[in-house]
Amino acid sequence: EVILVESGGGSAQPGESLRLSCAVSGNLYNRYCMGWSRQAPGKEREVAATIDSDGYRSIADSVNGRFTISYDNAEKTLYLQMNSLKPEDTAMYYCAADVKDRLCQFGYWGQGTQVTVSS
């Protein structure tokens, strides 16, 4: 079983940066997909970014150019570097994993970490 635990959320002003972390317990297969999904109250969940075992990254248009996703295999930690934050980025952010292929059909989810961007 895989357990995902997010950290690094909090409050920021527009234009500032935050870095989210997701610690992975348990083992991924040699093929996998991991990502960050976010959801604001009253809105549908949106996948912000994904990265797979080949290093391929997919970034949502809403965060492209501002967010960077990375995975440190040695540390078993997924990161989301969030720069140039906007109020529209305010949401609960969830770490997610497809542990045995690169389809990004997430079967494991973290508990979420809140990000609030306001002046």
C-alpha positions in Angstrom: 0.0 0.0 0.0 1.1 3.5 -0.7 0.6 6.4 1.7 0.9 10.1 0.6 1.4 12.9 3.0 1.4 16.5 1.8 3.0 19.5 3.6 4.1 23.0 2.8 0.7 24.7 2.3 -0.1 28.0 3.9 -0.9 31.6 3.2 0.9 33.8 0.7 0.4 37.1 -1.0 0.0 37.5 -4.8 3.3 37.2 -6.5 4.9 35.2 -3.7 6.0 31.5 -3.8 5.3 28.3 -2.0 6.7 24.8 -2.3 4.5 21.8 -1.6 6.0 18.4 -0.7 4.5 15.0 -0.8 6.2 12.2 1.1 5.7 8.8 -0.4 5.6 5.7 1.8 5.5 2.3 0.2 6.9 1.3 -3.2 6.2 2.5 -6.7 6.6 0.2 -9.6 9.1 1.0 -12.3 6.3 2.7 -14.2 4.2 5.3 -12.4 2.5 8.6 -12.6 2.3 11.2 -9.8 0.6 14.5 -9.7 -1.0 17.4 -7.9 -4.7 18.0 -8.0 -6.5 21.0 -6.5 -10.0 21.9 -5.6 -11.6 25.2 -4.5 -15.0 25.4 -2.8 -17.8 25.2 -5.4 -15.5 24.2 -8.2 -14.5 20.9 -9.9 -11.2 19.3 -9.0 -8.4 20.2 -11.4 -5.2 18.4 -12.1 -2.5 21.0 -11.9 0.5 19.0 -12.9 1.7 15.4 -13.4 5.0 13.7 -13.8 5.6 10.1 -14.8 8.5 7.5 -14.6 9.8 8.6 -17.9 10.2 12.2 -16.7 7.3 13.4 -18.9 5.4 16.3 -17.3 2.0 17.7 -18.0 1.1 21.1 -16.7 -2.4 22.7 -16.7 -2.8 25.9 -18.7 -3.9 27.7 -15.6 -0.5 27.2 -13.9 1.8 26.8 -16.9 4.9 28.9 -16.6 4.4 29.4 -12.9 4.3 25.9 -11.3 7.0 23.2 -11.6 6.5 19.6 -10.6 9.4 17.3 -9.8 10.0 13.9 -8.1 13.1 13.0 -6.1 13.3 9.2 -6.4 16.0 8.9 -3.8 14.0 10.9 -1.2 10.7 9.5 -2.4 9.2 13.0 -2.3 7.0 14.8 -4.9 7.3 18.5 -5.1 5.3 21.4 -6.5 7.1 24.7 -6.8 4.5 27.4 -7.0 5.8 30.8 -8.2 4.0 34.0 -9.0 1.0 32.9 -7.0 -2.4 34.4 -7.8 -5.6 34.5 -5.7 -7.1 32.0 -8.2 -4.6 29.5 -7.0 -6.4 29.3 -3.6 -7.5 25.7 -3.2 -6.9 22.5 -1.3 -4.0 20.7 -3.0 -3.8 16.9 -3.1 -0.9 14.7 -3.9 -2.0 11.6 -6.0 -0.3 8.5 -7.5 -0.9 5.9 -10.1 1.7 3.5 -8.7 2.1 0.9 -11.5 1.7 2.6 -14.9 2.0 6.0 -16.7 -1.8 6.4 -17.4 -2.2 8.9 -14.5 -5.3 7.2 -13.4 -4.8 8.0 -9.7 -5.7 5.4 -7.2 -4.0 6.9 -4.2 -4.5 10.3 -2.6 -3.1 12.3 0.2 -5.1 14.2 2.8 -4.6 17.6 1.2 -2.9 20.8 2.2 -4.5 24.2 2.0 -3.1 27.0 -0.1 -4.5 30.5 0.4 -3.4 33.4 -1.7 -4.7 36.9 -0.8 -3.6 40.4 -0.1 
